[in-house]
Amino acid sequence: MKRPSLRKKRLVPVLLLWAVFASAAEGRAAGEPWRKGPGLEFKVGGLVGFFPSGGGDLETYRQGMIDLATDIGTIPGFNGNQGWNKLGSAAGVSFDAIFRINERIGVSVGTGWIRASSGGNYGFTYGQAGSESWGTYTLSGLEVNGEDFKISTIPLRFSLYLTFPAGRWNFYGYAGAGYYWGTFTRRYTYDFSYNYADSSPLYPDEKTEISSSESRDESAKAGGLGIHGGLGVEYRVLSFLAFGLEVYGRHANLSGWEGEAQWTATTREKQWREDAGWTSDQSSTDTGSKTGKLWFYEIGDEDLGRFYPRLDMRGAPAGGNFRNVRSAALNLSAYGLAVTLKVFFDL
């Protein structure tokens, strides 16, 4: 006969103890109603959120740049391209301290953190070849604009709770208002190249190469009031502990973003002749920084015959080619789901 494993012998009393504890806890949970008197509850939630507006002016800017790339693609010789994702989903956490007045009513103060991002690129390629009386020529070009936005918010929320207990289940709703602190960061990159070459039996062949690049980092903060609400259901696993699922929504549209922009831009132009080689090679670099507001405006494009939106921290533009110049507003309204854990204390 095989001797029982020592590990199994040790597990038997542990399992028996757990079974007794679980049975007693279940009996208490089934026999005790949800707390009726004053008490304190702490709720922690893991959030998944969705931004239906795409960020307000951020979405207007994103869609405008997609339209620009599409419109450029209608010009002969140009091909527009874009792959920029909308500010859609977000993840975060929430913390709430709820003072239970009685079985059905409570008030709370809460905070949390949620973050979302939007990024991609847009631009165009260009190509043309032709012939003249003196010879042939080719033109080619490329422009790529890269965008990487990140937005996060930390609220201070005040809510009124209404609860409807039923056995070990509890159904609740809440609504309230709060103040939201928002943080915005942006990484913008720009790359451009232009190449010209010709060939002629009458004159020396020539080439021109132009390249430009820019990188810009922007960061800004803003604050403002918002409203929120939600519906949830909880299941009490112990007399002092419950797990739940909740749907929530909030409305917060923040303007007056202020911060700093830093940028570096370089340009290089080279000239070549068949009879002399590279005759010119000139480069320039521009670096700068600026503190101020995040601006929204529209700039007119004479070739395409329409206006396109911009977000910029380098100052408010002025002139007849600009319109709708104002402080940018980023809409942080969202709805989503939360998985919650709540701990109860009697007072």
C-alpha positions as CSV (number, residue, x, y, z in Angstrom):
1,M,0.0,0.0,0.0
2,K,1.4,3.4,-1.1
3,R,2.0,5.8,1.8
4,P,0.0,9.0,1.5
5,S,1.9,12.2,0.5
6,L,3.0,14.4,3.4
7,R,1.8,17.4,1.3
8,K,-1.7,16.0,1.1
9,K,-1.8,15.3,4.9
10,R,-0.9,19.0,5.5
11,L,-3.6,20.2,3.0
12,V,-6.5,18.3,4.7
13,P,-6.7,20.5,7.9
14,V,-6.2,23.7,5.8
15,L,-9.1,22.8,3.5
16,L,-11.3,21.8,6.4
17,L,-10.5,25.1,8.2
18,W,-11.3,27.1,5.0
19,A,-14.6,25.1,4.5
20,V,-15.7,26.0,8.1
21,F,-14.7,29.6,7.6
22,A,-16.4,30.0,4.3
23,S,-19.6,28.2,5.6
24,A,-19.7,30.5,8.6
25,A,-19.1,33.6,6.4
26,E,-21.8,32.5,4.0
27,G,-24.2,32.0,6.8
28,R,-23.6,35.5,8.1
29,A,-23.8,37.0,4.7
30,A,-27.1,35.3,4.0
31,G,-28.6,36.0,7.4
32,E,-27.5,39.6,7.8
33,P,-29.0,42.4,5.7
34,W,-27.0,45.2,4.2
35,R,-25.9,47.8,6.8
36,K,-28.8,49.9,7.9
37,G,-27.2,52.5,10.2
38,P,-24.5,55.0,9.7
39,G,-21.3,53.7,8.3
40,L,-18.2,54.2,6.1
41,E,-17.5,52.5,2.9
42,F,-14.4,52.5,0.7
43,K,-14.8,51.7,-3.0
44,V,-11.9,51.0,-5.4
45,G,-12.6,50.6,-9.2
46,G,-10.7,49.6,-12.3
47,L,-12.0,51.7,-15.2
48,V,-12.3,51.3,-19.0
49,G,-13.6,54.5,-20.7
50,F,-14.6,55.7,-24.1
51,F,-14.5,59.3,-25.4
52,P,-17.4,59.7,-27.9
53,S,-16.3,63.3,-28.8
54,G,-12.8,62.2,-29.5
55,G,-11.5,65.1,-27.4
56,G,-13.5,68.1,-28.8
57,D,-11.0,70.4,-30.6
58,L,-8.5,67.6,-30.8
59,E,-10.9,65.6,-32.9
60,T,-11.7,68.6,-35.0
61,Y,-8.0,69.1,-35.6
62,R,-7.5,65.3,-36.4
63,Q,-10.4,65.2,-38.8
64,G,-9.2,68.4,-40.5
65,M,-5.7,67.0,-41.1
66,I,-7.2,63.8,-42.6
67,D,-9.3,66.1,-44.9
68,L,-6.2,68.0,-45.8
69,A,-4.3,64.8,-46.8
70,T,-7.4,63.7,-48.8
71,D,-7.8,67.0,-50.6
72,I,-4.0,67.1,-51.5
73,G,-4.5,63.7,-53.1
74,T,-6.9,65.3,-55.6
75,I,-4.1,67.4,-57.1
76,P,-2.5,65.8,-60.1
77,G,0.8,64.2,-59.2
78,F,0.0,64.1,-55.4
79,N,-1.0,61.1,-53.3
80,G,-2.4,61.9,-49.8
81,N,-2.0,59.4,-47.0
82,Q,-3.1,59.3,-43.3
83,G,-3.3,56.8,-40.4
84,W,-4.2,58.8,-37.3
85,N,-6.3,57.1,-34.6
86,K,-9.1,58.9,-32.9
87,L,-9.0,59.5,-29.1
88,G,-11.3,56.6,-28.3
89,S,-10.6,54.4,-25.3
90,A,-8.9,55.0,-21.9
91,A,-8.0,53.1,-18.8
92,G,-7.8,54.2,-15.2
93,V,-8.7,53.7,-11.5
94,S,-11.1,55.3,-9.1
95,F,-11.2,55.7,-5.3
96,D,-14.3,56.7,-3.3
97,A,-15.0,57.2,0.4
98,I,-18.8,56.9,1.0
99,F,-20.5,58.0,4.2
100,R,-23.6,55.9,4.6
101,I,-26.4,57.9,6.3
102,N,-28.8,55.0,6.4
103,E,-29.6,51.9,4.4
104,R,-30.5,53.8,1.2
105,I,-28.7,57.1,1.2
106,G,-25.0,58.0,1.3
107,V,-22.7,60.8,0.3
108,S,-19.2,60.5,-1.0
109,V,-15.9,62.2,-2.0
110,G,-13.8,60.5,-4.6
111,T,-10.8,60.9,-6.9
112,G,-9.0,58.7,-9.5
113,W,-7.0,58.9,-12.6
114,I,-7.7,58.1,-16.3
115,R,-5.5,58.4,-19.4
116,A,-6.1,58.3,-23.1
117,S,-3.9,58.7,-26.2
118,S,-4.3,59.5,-29.9
119,G,-1.5,59.2,-32.5
120,G,-0.6,58.6,-36.1
121,N,0.5,60.5,-39.1
122,Y,-0.7,62.2,-42.3
123,G,1.0,63.7,-45.3
124,F,1.6,63.2,-49.0
125,T,4.0,62.0,-51.7
126,Y,4.6,63.8,-55.0
127,G,6.0,62.8,-58.3
128,Q,6.2,64.3,-61.8
129,A,8.3,63.7,-65.0
130,G,8.3,65.9,-68.1
131,S,10.1,67.0,-71.2
132,E,10.9,70.4,-72.6
133,S,12.7,71.6,-75.7
134,W,16.0,71.6,-73.8
135,G,15.6,68.1,-72.3
136,T,13.8,66.0,-69.6
137,Y,13.3,66.5,-65.8
138,T,11.9,64.6,-62.8
139,L,10.4,65.9,-59.5
140,S,9.7,64.0,-56.4
141,G,8.6,65.0,-52.9
142,L,7.5,63.6,-49.5
143,E,5.9,65.1,-46.4
144,V,5.1,63.2,-43.2
145,N,3.5,64.8,-40.1
146,G,3.6,62.7,-37.0
147,E,1.3,63.3,-34.0
148,D,1.2,61.7,-30.5
149,F,-1.3,63.1,-28.0
150,K,-1.7,62.0,-24.4
151,I,-4.4,63.3,-22.1
152,S,-5.0,62.4,-18.4
153,T,-7.4,63.7,-15.8
154,I,-7.6,63.6,-12.0
155,P,-11.0,64.6,-10.5
156,L,-12.2,65.5,-7.1
157,R,-15.8,64.3,-7.1
158,F,-18.7,64.8,-4.7
159,S,-21.7,62.4,-5.1
160,L,-25.1,61.4,-3.7
161,Y,-25.7,57.7,-3.5
162,L,-29.1,55.9,-3.5
163,T,-29.0,52.1,-2.8
164,F,-31.6,49.3,-3.1
165,P,-30.5,46.2,-1.3
166,A,-32.0,42.8,-2.1
167,G,-30.5,39.8,-0.2
168,R,-26.8,39.6,-0.9
169,W,-27.3,41.9,-4.0
170,N,-27.3,45.7,-3.9
171,F,-28.3,47.9,-6.7
172,Y,-27.3,51.6,-6.6
173,G,-27.1,54.8,-8.5
174,Y,-25.1,58.0,-7.9
175,A,-24.7,61.5,-9.4
176,G,-22.8,64.6,-8.5
177,A,-20.3,67.2,-9.6
178,G,-16.6,67.7,-9.3
179,Y,-13.5,69.6,-10.3
180,Y,-11.2,68.1,-13.0
181,W,-7.5,68.7,-13.4
182,G,-6.3,67.8,-16.9
183,T,-2.8,67.3,-18.3
184,F,-2.1,67.4,-22.1
185,T,1.1,66.4,-23.8
186,R,1.9,66.4,-27.6
187,R,4.8,65.2,-29.6
188,Y,4.8,66.6,-33.2
189,T,7.3,65.6,-35.9
190,Y,7.7,66.9,-39.4
191,D,9.8,65.4,-42.3
192,F,10.0,66.9,-45.8
193,S,12.1,66.1,-48.8
194,Y,12.2,67.5,-52.4
195,N,14.3,66.2,-55.3
196,Y,14.8,67.7,-58.7
197,A,16.9,66.4,-61.5
198,D,17.2,67.2,-65.2
199,S,19.1,66.0,-68.2
200,S,19.8,68.0,-71.3
201,P,22.0,67.6,-74.4
202,L,22.3,71.4,-74.5
203,Y,23.2,72.4,-71.0
204,P,24.9,70.7,-68.0
205,D,22.6,68.4,-66.0
206,E,21.5,69.8,-62.6
207,K,20.1,68.4,-59.3
208,T,18.5,70.0,-56.3
209,E,17.9,68.3,-53.0
210,I,16.0,69.9,-50.1
211,S,15.2,68.3,-46.8
212,S,13.5,69.7,-43.7
213,S,12.6,68.3,-40.3
214,E,11.0,69.5,-37.1
215,S,10.3,68.1,-33.7
216,R,8.0,69.9,-31.2
217,D,7.0,69.0,-27.6
218,E,4.1,70.7,-26.0
219,S,2.6,70.2,-22.5
220,A,-0.2,72.1,-20.9
221,K,-2.6,71.9,-17.9
222,A,-6.2,73.1,-17.3
223,G,-9.0,72.7,-14.8
224,G,-12.7,73.0,-14.7
225,L,-16.0,71.8,-13.4
226,G,-17.8,68.6,-14.5
227,I,-20.7,66.4,-13.7
228,H,-20.9,62.6,-13.4
229,G,-23.2,59.7,-12.6
230,G,-23.5,56.0,-12.7
231,L,-25.4,52.8,-12.0
232,G,-24.1,49.7,-10.4
233,V,-24.7,46.3,-8.8
234,E,-22.8,44.6,-6.0
235,Y,-22.7,41.1,-4.6
236,R,-21.8,40.7,-0.9
237,V,-19.4,37.9,-0.5
238,L,-18.8,38.7,3.2
239,S,-20.6,40.9,5.7
240,F,-17.9,43.6,5.2
241,L,-16.9,42.9,1.5
242,A,-18.6,43.2,-1.9
243,F,-17.6,43.0,-5.5
244,G,-19.5,44.9,-8.2
245,L,-19.9,46.1,-11.7
246,E,-20.8,49.6,-12.7
247,V,-21.5,51.8,-15.7
248,Y,-20.5,55.5,-15.4
249,G,-20.5,58.7,-17.4
250,R,-19.1,62.1,-17.0
251,H,-19.2,65.5,-18.8
252,A,-16.1,67.8,-18.6
253,N,-15.0,70.2,-21.3
254,L,-11.8,72.0,-20.2
255,S,-10.5,75.2,-21.8
256,G,-7.8,77.7,-20.9
257,W,-5.0,75.2,-21.3
258,E,-1.6,76.8,-20.5
259,G,1.9,75.4,-20.7
260,E,5.1,75.3,-22.8
261,A,6.2,74.4,-26.3
262,Q,9.8,73.5,-27.3
263,W,10.9,72.9,-30.9
264,T,13.9,72.3,-33.1
265,A,13.8,72.6,-36.9
266,T,16.5,72.0,-39.5
267,T,16.7,72.7,-43.2
268,R,19.3,71.6,-45.8
269,E,19.6,72.5,-49.5
270,K,22.1,71.1,-52.0
271,Q,22.8,72.1,-55.6
272,W,24.7,70.0,-58.2
273,R,25.9,70.7,-61.7
274,E,27.3,68.2,-64.2
275,D,30.3,70.4,-65.0
276,A,31.1,71.4,-61.4
277,G,29.8,68.8,-59.0
278,W,28.1,69.9,-55.7
279,T,28.3,73.7,-55.9
280,S,26.2,74.5,-52.8
281,D,25.3,72.8,-49.5
282,Q,23.6,75.1,-47.0
283,S,22.0,74.2,-43.7
284,S,20.1,76.1,-41.0
285,T,18.7,75.2,-37.6
286,D,16.1,76.9,-35.5
287,T,15.4,76.1,-31.8
288,G,13.0,77.9,-29.6
289,S,10.5,77.6,-26.7
290,K,7.4,79.5,-25.7
291,T,5.0,79.5,-22.7
292,G,1.4,80.4,-23.2
293,K,-2.0,79.1,-24.1
294,L,-3.0,76.2,-26.3
295,W,-4.8,77.9,-29.3
296,F,-7.3,76.6,-31.8
297,Y,-7.7,78.3,-35.2
298,E,-8.4,77.7,-38.8
299,I,-6.0,78.6,-41.6
300,G,-7.0,79.1,-45.2
301,D,-5.3,77.2,-48.1
302,E,-5.6,79.2,-51.3
303,D,-4.7,76.3,-53.6
304,L,-7.3,74.0,-52.1
305,G,-9.9,76.8,-51.5
306,R,-10.8,75.9,-47.9
307,F,-9.9,76.4,-44.2
308,Y,-8.2,73.7,-42.1
309,P,-8.0,73.6,-38.2
310,R,-4.8,73.8,-36.1
311,L,-3.8,73.3,-32.5
312,D,-0.7,75.3,-31.5
313,M,1.0,76.7,-28.5
314,R,3.3,79.1,-30.3
315,G,1.0,82.1,-30.1
316,A,-2.3,83.3,-31.5
317,P,-2.1,84.0,-35.2
318,A,-3.5,87.2,-36.7
319,G,-4.4,88.2,-40.3
320,G,-6.9,87.7,-43.0
321,N,-5.8,84.1,-43.7
322,F,-6.9,83.0,-40.2
323,R,-10.3,82.6,-38.6
324,N,-12.0,81.2,-35.5
325,V,-9.0,82.0,-33.3
326,R,-9.7,81.1,-29.7
327,S,-8.4,79.2,-26.7
328,A,-8.6,75.5,-27.4
329,A,-11.2,73.3,-25.5
330,L,-10.5,69.6,-25.0
331,N,-13.6,67.6,-24.2
332,L,-12.9,64.9,-21.6
333,S,-16.5,63.6,-21.4
334,A,-16.5,59.8,-21.3
335,Y,-18.6,56.8,-20.4
336,G,-17.5,53.3,-19.5
337,L,-17.4,50.3,-17.2
338,A,-15.8,49.8,-13.8
339,V,-15.1,46.6,-11.8
340,T,-15.3,47.5,-8.1
341,L,-14.4,46.3,-4.7
342,K,-16.1,47.8,-1.6
343,V,-15.2,47.4,2.1
344,F,-17.8,48.3,4.8
345,F,-17.3,49.7,8.3
346,D,-20.0,50.5,10.9
347,L,-19.9,53.7,12.9
